[in-house]
Amino acid sequence: MTETMSAADRIAELRRTLHEHNHRYYVLAAPTISDREFDALLAELELLEKAHPELDDPNSPTKRVGSDLDSQDFEKVAHSRPMLSLSNSYNAEEVYDWADRVQRETAGECSFTCELKYDGVAIALQYRDGGLFRALTRGDGTTGEDITDNVRTIRTIPLTLAPEAPANLEIRGEIILPFAAFESLNERVVAAGRDPFVNPRNTAAGSLKLHDNKEVARRGLDCFLYGVELEDGELDSHSRGVHDAARWGFKTPLTLDRAFERVNDVAGVMDYLAHWNDARHGLPFAIDGVVIKVDETVHRRSLGSTAKAPRWALAYKFETEQGLTRLIRIDYQVGRTGGITPVARLEKVFVAGTTVQNASLHNADQIAQLDIREGDLVRVEKGGEIIPKVVGVVLEERPADSVPHVYTDRCPDCGTELERAEEEARHYCPNALGCPEQIKGRIEHFASRKAMNIDGLGDKSVDQLWTAGMIRNPADLYDLTMEPLLTLDRMKETKAGNLLAGIETSKSVPFERVLFALGIRHVGETVAKRLARHFGSLEALRAASKEALLELDVVGPVIAEAVLAFFADERHVAHVERLMAAGLRFEADAEVAPQGTALEGKRCVVSGVFSMPRDEVKRLVEQNGGKLSGSVSGSTDFLIAGDKMGPAKREKAERAGVRILSESEFIALISK
């Protein structure tokens, strides 16, 4: 094979690999390699393409600025100016060389700004006449997606600006999910029986593409804004733009000590890097480096940009902090839905400020990819500096008697043979009603705050009642009495009385939360609420066909099959009937149940301020057979517009030919 043919094969392989990793990172939000590994592959491809210009491809990853989560439900809008990526460096010497070269090219007249590289999602905010007009994702750098409605829920993003702000302004920054908000969200997710999110960055990206504005608001997203985009001549430096933005009402890096600094030379840049290499561990959010920029606008223009990155800026990425430790063994855990999670039990190691002893290995594919074996010396890091994960094996230290790990084929709790669906990465224990850990997990879920909210019934109490043989499913809770409870250790009369009172109070919990409490696989809090409101009663839901279930926009084939399977199991039905007999509510309140058909099958968006609470308008939509959506698209039938509705949503509706209803028109329509 000739040299050119060999290079062609390698270039084709690199392009294919990088496209795949781009897809995993930006679309699936499930990266399988680190930023450093990705950048190394990209750098190799760039060198080969320079050496072989005859193999040029306009769709090569080297020509790509970046991509974003794809969704047909968010309108794509062209950026006013391209949102370019940044060139990356992983060592201080490269930063020194870059800064030294820039100073030579500007005759030593330029200054630098140094700021944190937030590990979040890039955003472009457009303001018209002092109000938020549009929010766009990076997209492919030329065109982004309009996520204005979700961005409005982020409290640190101003909806209106100070009077002295320019009438027309675009500002760019980064949306992040702070550690505290990430941990709080994962507590909710785990309590609901779902797998926790992996890291704050991917969770922030996914949150911005949700179709439930309320859920976006609950997640606690934050934002730092710093890149002011004005016409040439209106802004003489980047640092001035950041200070002006703070005055106009934006949250900028100036709110944090040393998060933004202007320095005059390379020495100042190096001092900044040295400071944050250590200080970053004390931040309440994730960063993955520092961004150095030429400050003066005139020098930026003279330095220019390549097709993918400006020459006047450089991103310095910190080395991810890792620890080396020995893998003692691999254990397996089973959750309430039967999902099996392999867990690495490690010798203690200190990583990024905490001691790590356990790390999730996710699934069989992850173990096979790492070829991880008990006894291996492994590299451990904290994803997003939160969740410990095993990222590699030191093969040269592998014991001579090492043997490949064989993934378990049995449930660690009940011994049932595991199953794995083709489209799923995880193995499952199918013994849903006979596996003790699954059952206890479902009882804990049933009693959780978002479900039945039974005070005094946490995991320890459930385990105690289980061990004593008093409960085997949630319905048994309603048969508990004082006398047997008092035989338990540390169960005094007051505690037992409070538990029984909490169980009795739970009988008044509304149907939508009872449905969520049943723990139907894939039916989370939001889906349970929509099912309850749409069908109105458990009997109606039990009688629903797959087609009827799929009429709801929140229900797909997987959820529909899970609901049908639940009610097809006589054991589940028997438990539900016992709960009915105990007095739980299995019908929606009269005002929630479907009452009319004026909006039957119509997709509606509600926006603006009304004479009644907005939730009341949404309730009326659902009462009359309508389906709620958070954003306007070509499939929207009605935009129900109150006062002070944003112009962007109205413009989008008009372009898409969506009928816009005022409050009075809406009331008149459903009154018919």
TORBAVEX-73545 format. One line per 4 residues: number of its first residue (from 1); their letters; for each residue y, x, z of C-alpha. Coordinates in steps of 0.05 Angstrom, whole numbers. Layout:
BEGIN
NUM = a = Y,X,Z | ...;
//
This chain:
BEGIN
1 = mtet = 0,0,0 | 69,28,-18 | 124,41,32 | 164,-18,4;
5 = msaa = 105,-65,9 | 91,-43,81 | 164,-54,99 | 162,-122,66;
9 = dria = 102,-142,107 | 135,-120,172 | 201,-154,155 | 164,-219,139;
13 = elrr = 125,-214,205 | 189,-201,245 | 226,-259,213 | 169,-306,226;
17 = tlhe = 163,-283,299 | 237,-288,313 | 242,-357,282 | 185,-379,327;
21 = hnhr = 219,-351,390 | 285,-381,370 | 250,-448,366 | 216,-439,433;
25 = yyvl = 280,-418,468 | 331,-465,438 | 290,-526,419 | 231,-528,466;
29 = aapt = 270,-495,523 | 205,-457,538 | 214,-383,521 | 154,-337,522;
33 = isdr = 189,-270,518 | 248,-240,553 | 318,-231,523 | 305,-156,521;
37 = efda = 241,-163,481 | 275,-212,433 | 334,-166,422 | 288,-107,410;
41 = llae = 252,-145,354 | 318,-167,325 | 344,-95,326 | 282,-71,290;
45 = lell = 291,-124,236 | 364,-105,227 | 346,-32,215 | 291,-49,165;
49 = ekah = 337,-97,126 | 391,-43,122 | 340,6,95 | 314,-45,44;
53 = peld = 371,-87,19 | 327,-111,-39 | 290,-153,13 | 352,-191,35;
57 = dpns = 342,-264,56 | 401,-310,72 | 357,-346,122 | 338,-284,161;
61 = ptkr = 347,-288,237 | 396,-230,231 | 444,-276,193 | 436,-330,246;
65 = vgsd = 489,-338,300 | 442,-381,342 | 415,-451,345 | 414,-507,395;
69 = ldsq = 372,-565,417 | 361,-611,358 | 372,-685,364 | 383,-739,312;
73 = dfek = 419,-780,364 | 479,-734,372 | 529,-729,315 | 538,-661,283;
77 = vahs = 610,-639,277 | 639,-576,246 | 673,-526,293 | 746,-513,283;
81 = rpml = 728,-439,284 | 658,-408,286 | 626,-398,354 | 599,-328,344;
85 = slsn = 546,-293,385 | 558,-227,420 | 527,-159,408 | 484,-138,467;
89 = syna = 477,-73,505 | 429,-57,561 | 455,10,585 | 522,36,609;
93 = eevy = 523,93,559 | 525,44,501 | 582,6,534 | 620,72,544;
97 = dwad = 610,91,471 | 633,22,447 | 696,21,490 | 713,92,471;
101 = rvqr = 706,76,397 | 750,14,404 | 804,53,439 | 803,105,384;
105 = etag = 809,52,330 | 868,20,365 | 902,87,379 | 890,79,453;
109 = ecsf = 936,19,457 | 885,-35,475 | 864,-61,543 | 799,-94,562;
113 = tcel = 781,-157,600 | 716,-158,640 | 683,-224,659 | 616,-251,681;
117 = kydg = 565,-271,629 | 544,-339,656 | 471,-359,643 | 487,-428,617;
121 = vaia = 504,-468,555 | 563,-452,510 | 612,-510,500 | 674,-522,458;
125 = lqyr = 723,-573,486 | 776,-604,442 | 837,-637,472 | 886,-683,435;
129 = dggl = 952,-704,466 | 930,-677,534 | 864,-714,538 | 792,-694,525;
133 = fral = 775,-712,453 | 709,-680,437 | 657,-633,467 | 611,-595,420;
137 = trgd = 550,-551,432 | 546,-484,398 | 494,-510,348 | 486,-460,291;
141 = gttg = 555,-430,305 | 587,-469,248 | 567,-539,267 | 554,-566,337;
145 = edit = 531,-632,367 | 579,-682,399 | 558,-689,472 | 626,-715,496;
149 = dnvr = 598,-773,537 | 554,-727,578 | 607,-674,587 | 655,-726,616;
153 = tirt = 609,-731,676 | 621,-658,696 | 673,-660,749 | 701,-590,738;
157 = iplt = 720,-608,667 | 788,-642,666 | 794,-706,626 | 870,-698,623;
161 = lape = 912,-635,626 | 977,-615,659 | 1040,-636,620 | 1056,-564,601;
165 = apan = 990,-556,564 | 992,-555,487 | 985,-624,455 | 926,-599,413;
169 = leir = 880,-549,445 | 810,-523,441 | 779,-484,498 | 710,-454,504;
173 = geii = 666,-436,562 | 598,-443,594 | 565,-502,628 | 519,-480,684;
177 = lpfa = 474,-510,737 | 487,-477,805 | 428,-456,847 | 440,-510,901;
181 = afes = 441,-565,849 | 380,-537,814 | 341,-536,880 | 363,-606,897;
185 = lner = 341,-631,829 | 273,-599,835 | 263,-631,903 | 274,-699,870;
189 = vvaa = 229,-682,812 | 172,-657,856 | 179,-718,902 | 170,-761,840;
193 = grdp = 105,-725,824 | 130,-685,764 | 129,-611,751 | 192,-574,774;
197 = fvnp = 241,-546,723 | 233,-473,707 | 304,-445,711 | 377,-468,716;
201 = rnta = 396,-448,644 | 342,-489,608 | 353,-547,656 | 428,-547,641;
205 = agsl = 412,-548,566 | 364,-605,573 | 411,-644,618 | 466,-644,566;
209 = klhd = 419,-678,517 | 399,-735,563 | 414,-806,542 | 428,-829,613;
213 = nkev = 499,-810,635 | 485,-828,706 | 428,-778,710 | 472,-725,679;
217 = arrg = 525,-738,732 | 473,-733,787 | 450,-664,767 | 512,-628,790;
221 = ldcf = 529,-588,727 | 589,-541,731 | 632,-505,681 | 675,-443,674;
225 = lygv = 725,-445,617 | 759,-383,590 | 765,-379,514 | 831,-411,492;
229 = eled = 833,-425,417 | 904,-433,390 | 936,-420,323 | 955,-349,305;
233 = geld = 1018,-326,340 | 1013,-377,397 | 973,-331,444 | 984,-256,449;
237 = shsr = 924,-240,494 | 859,-266,522 | 880,-255,594 | 943,-295,584;
241 = gvhd = 900,-352,556 | 856,-352,618 | 916,-354,666 | 948,-409,624;
245 = aarw = 883,-449,625 | 881,-446,700 | 951,-474,702 | 932,-529,654;
249 = gfkt = 877,-554,700 | 815,-518,679 | 765,-484,725 | 767,-411,702;
253 = pltl = 736,-347,727 | 800,-334,765 | 773,-378,820 | 723,-324,840;
257 = draf = 739,-256,867 | 733,-203,813 | 700,-252,764 | 755,-236,714;
261 = ervn = 793,-170,710 | 839,-136,661 | 830,-61,658 | 865,-7,618;
265 = dvag = 809,42,602 | 735,56,600 | 735,78,673 | 758,9,694;
269 = vmdy = 702,-23,653 | 649,21,685 | 675,6,755 | 669,-69,740;
273 = lahw = 597,-61,716 | 578,-21,778 | 608,-74,824 | 571,-133,793;
277 = ndar = 505,-97,785 | 498,-106,861 | 546,-163,877 | 513,-212,828;
281 = hglp = 458,-228,878 | 508,-262,923 | 533,-311,870 | 516,-385,876;
285 = faid = 495,-388,803 | 458,-346,752 | 490,-292,709 | 453,-244,663;
289 = gvvi = 508,-194,651 | 581,-179,638 | 624,-191,576 | 676,-138,557;
293 = kvde = 730,-159,508 | 791,-128,476 | 849,-166,508 | 906,-164,457;
297 = tvhr = 903,-213,399 | 933,-163,350 | 878,-113,363 | 824,-166,357;
301 = rslg = 850,-183,288 | 849,-111,266 | 778,-99,292 | 751,-163,259;
305 = stak = 680,-190,261 | 613,-183,227 | 577,-245,201 | 547,-258,269;
309 = aprw = 589,-225,323 | 660,-201,337 | 672,-125,338 | 722,-134,395;
313 = alay = 671,-158,446 | 606,-133,477 | 556,-165,525 | 525,-118,576;
317 = kfet = 461,-148,603 | 433,-130,671 | 363,-107,677 | 323,-165,707;
321 = eqgl = 303,-144,777 | 228,-136,782 | 178,-118,836 | 109,-87,831;
325 = trli = 54,-115,874 | -21,-127,875 | -52,-194,854 | -100,-211,910;
329 = ridy = -130,-274,878 | -117,-334,835 | -121,-402,870 | -115,-471,842;
333 = qvgr = -77,-532,866 | -82,-604,846 | -22,-651,845 | -18,-726,855;
337 = tggi = -25,-739,780 | -86,-693,776 | -50,-635,743 | -81,-567,760;
341 = tpva = -34,-509,774 | -60,-437,781 | -24,-398,834 | -21,-322,841;
345 = rlek = -31,-299,913 | 5,-233,919 | 15,-176,968 | 85,-185,996;
349 = vfva = 140,-157,951 | 216,-161,959 | 250,-186,895 | 322,-207,884;
353 = gttv = 336,-218,957 | 273,-253,981 | 201,-237,998 | 151,-263,947;
357 = qnas = 78,-278,962 | 61,-333,913 | 78,-345,840 | 58,-401,793;
361 = lhna = 17,-380,732 | 30,-447,699 | -35,-458,659 | -96,-427,627;
365 = dqia = -56,-406,565 | -7,-366,608 | -64,-330,643 | -98,-314,577;
369 = qldi = -33,-289,546 | -20,-241,604 | -94,-224,610 | -81,-224,684;
373 = regd = -139,-208,730 | -151,-207,805 | -137,-137,832 | -85,-121,778;
377 = lvrv = -19,-87,794 | 30,-138,767 | 105,-142,753 | 140,-200,787;
381 = ekgg = 210,-226,774 | 248,-289,792 | 263,-335,734 | 337,-353,738;
385 = eiip = 333,-312,803 | 300,-373,834 | 227,-383,817 | 179,-324,824;
389 = kvvg = 137,-310,763 | 87,-258,740 | 113,-227,676 | 65,-171,662;
393 = vvle = 7,-126,682 | 8,-51,692 | -54,-39,650 | -59,36,666;
397 = erpa = -68,17,739 | -123,-34,726 | -186,-21,768 | -246,5,730;
401 = dsvp = -289,-52,752 | -239,-105,730 | -267,-167,694 | -228,-220,656;
405 = hvyt = -208,-281,696 | -247,-344,680 | -205,-406,687 | -236,-457,733;
409 = drcp = -272,-516,703 | -275,-555,768 | -224,-589,812 | -209,-544,872;
413 = dcgt = -210,-605,918 | -265,-653,896 | -306,-610,848 | -299,-658,789;
417 = eler = -303,-626,720 | -233,-616,692 | -206,-645,627 | -152,-622,579;
421 = aeee = -121,-665,525 | -107,-630,459 | -32,-640,462 | -25,-617,534;
425 = arhy = -23,-546,564 | -50,-565,632 | -120,-584,656 | -128,-648,696;
429 = cpna = -177,-674,747 | -197,-744,722 | -222,-766,790 | -156,-801,806;
433 = lgcp = -184,-849,858 | -235,-802,890 | -198,-735,895 | -170,-728,966;
437 = eqik = -110,-685,948 | -90,-731,892 | -96,-792,937 | -56,-760,993;
441 = grie = -4,-739,942 | 2,-810,916 | 9,-837,987 | 65,-787,1001;
445 = hfas = 98,-808,935 | 90,-881,953 | 126,-870,1019 | 181,-825,991;
449 = rkam = 255,-841,994 | 262,-861,921 | 200,-906,926 | 183,-947,988;
453 = nidg = 226,-903,1034 | 180,-908,1095 | 212,-870,1152 | 166,-824,1191;
457 = lgdk = 113,-819,1137 | 117,-748,1110 | 62,-702,1086 | 40,-683,1157;
461 = svdq = 35,-755,1179 | -4,-773,1117 | -52,-715,1129 | -61,-736,1201;
465 = lwta = -75,-809,1183 | -122,-786,1127 | -161,-740,1173 | -169,-796,1224;
469 = gmir = -197,-841,1169 | -141,-892,1176 | -116,-890,1105 | -150,-880,1038;
473 = npad = -97,-912,993 | -25,-939,1000 | -50,-1010,1015 | -83,-985,1079;
477 = lydl = -14,-971,1108 | -1,-1045,1115 | -64,-1053,1158 | -42,-1002,1210;
481 = tmep = -33,-1027,1281 | -6,-997,1345 | -70,-986,1385 | -106,-940,1335;
485 = lltl = -42,-901,1322 | -35,-884,1396 | -102,-848,1394 | -73,-794,1348;
489 = drmk = -46,-728,1374 | 29,-728,1388 | 34,-801,1368 | 74,-833,1424;
493 = etka = 91,-906,1427 | 162,-896,1402 | 140,-855,1342 | 84,-904,1325;
497 = gnll = 133,-963,1333 | 182,-930,1285 | 128,-918,1234 | 104,-990,1237;
501 = agie = 175,-1015,1232 | 187,-971,1171 | 124,-999,1138 | 147,-1070,1152;
505 = tsks = 217,-1056,1126 | 188,-1030,1061 | 165,-1100,1043 | 236,-1116,1023;
509 = vpfe = 241,-1058,974 | 258,-1086,904 | 205,-1091,850 | 231,-1033,808;
513 = rvlf = 220,-985,866 | 152,-1015,883 | 132,-1003,810 | 155,-931,815;
517 = algi = 117,-924,881 | 51,-943,847 | 51,-874,816 | 32,-894,745;
521 = rhvg = 26,-829,707 | 89,-812,666 | 127,-871,696 | 186,-841,732;
525 = etva = 243,-874,768 | 284,-892,706 | 224,-918,666 | 201,-960,725;
529 = krla = 270,-992,731 | 272,-1009,657 | 201,-1038,658 | 217,-1080,719;
533 = rhfg = 281,-1107,689 | 251,-1120,621 | 187,-1155,642 | 213,-1185,707;
537 = slea = 146,-1186,743 | 82,-1146,752 | 41,-1202,721 | 83,-1200,657;
541 = lraa = 77,-1124,655 | 2,-1127,664 | -4,-1176,607 | 40,-1134,560;
545 = skea = 10,-1105,497 | 24,-1034,473 | 71,-1062,421 | 110,-1100,474;
549 = llel = 116,-1037,516 | 140,-996,458 | 198,-1043,447 | 234,-1008,504;
553 = dvvg = 272,-947,481 | 250,-908,543 | 176,-920,529 | 137,-878,479;
557 = pvia = 63,-878,461 | 44,-832,520 | 78,-877,572 | 51,-940,540;
561 = eavl = -20,-914,541 | -12,-893,614 | 12,-962,635 | -46,-996,597;
565 = affa = -97,-948,627 | -71,-960,698 | -80,-1036,693 | -146,-1030,657;
569 = derh = -176,-996,718 | -204,-1049,765 | -195,-1003,825 | -120,-997,812;
573 = vahv = -116,-1072,804 | -153,-1083,870 | -103,-1038,906 | -44,-1074,874;
577 = erlm = -72,-1141,895 | -78,-1117,967 | -4,-1095,964 | 13,-1164,938;
581 = aagl = -24,-1196,995 | 13,-1151,1044 | 78,-1182,1021 | 109,-1129,975;
585 = rfea = 156,-1152,921 | 126,-1155,852 | 179,-1197,818 | 249,-1175,799;
589 = daev = 310,-1208,830 | 332,-1270,793 | 394,-1235,768 | 353,-1177,740;
593 = apqg = 299,-1216,704 | 309,-1229,630 | 346,-1295,619 | 373,-1298,548;
597 = tale = 359,-1275,477 | 429,-1268,448 | 420,-1192,444 | 345,-1192,432;
601 = gkrc = 326,-1124,403 | 398,-1101,396 | 417,-1031,416 | 482,-1031,456;
605 = vvsg = 530,-979,482 | 577,-998,539 | 641,-957,547 | 709,-965,580;
609 = vfsm = 737,-1004,639 | 722,-1078,648 | 745,-1135,692 | 676,-1131,725;
613 = prde = 637,-1069,746 | 608,-1032,686 | 538,-1038,716 | 547,-1114,714;
617 = vkrl = 561,-1110,639 | 499,-1068,629 | 458,-1117,670 | 483,-1174,625;
621 = veqn = 462,-1134,564 | 391,-1126,591 | 389,-1198,616 | 401,-1222,545;
625 = ggkl = 348,-1179,513 | 391,-1119,494 | 373,-1046,498 | 422,-997,529;
629 = sgsv = 439,-930,498 | 485,-875,523 | 513,-853,456 | 535,-885,391;
633 = sgst = 491,-870,330 | 472,-902,265 | 420,-944,301 | 471,-975,349;
637 = dfli = 483,-1050,338 | 542,-1063,385 | 594,-1020,420 | 619,-1062,479;
641 = agdk = 688,-1033,489 | 729,-1040,552 | 799,-1014,565 | 813,-939,563;
645 = mgpa = 752,-925,521 | 755,-855,490 | 779,-851,418 | 720,-807,398;
649 = krek = 669,-862,412 | 710,-913,375 | 717,-866,315 | 643,-853,315;
653 = aera = 627,-927,316 | 675,-941,260 | 646,-886,217 | 575,-912,230;
657 = gvri = 594,-984,215 | 577,-1006,286 | 606,-1073,308 | 656,-1064,365;
661 = lses = 660,-1121,416 | 716,-1131,466 | 697,-1157,535 | 716,-1228,516;
665 = efia = 677,-1224,451 | 617,-1198,488 | 620,-1255,539 | 628,-1306,483;
669 = lisk = 568,-1278,446 | 520,-1281,505 | 547,-1349,526 | 522,-1379,461;
//
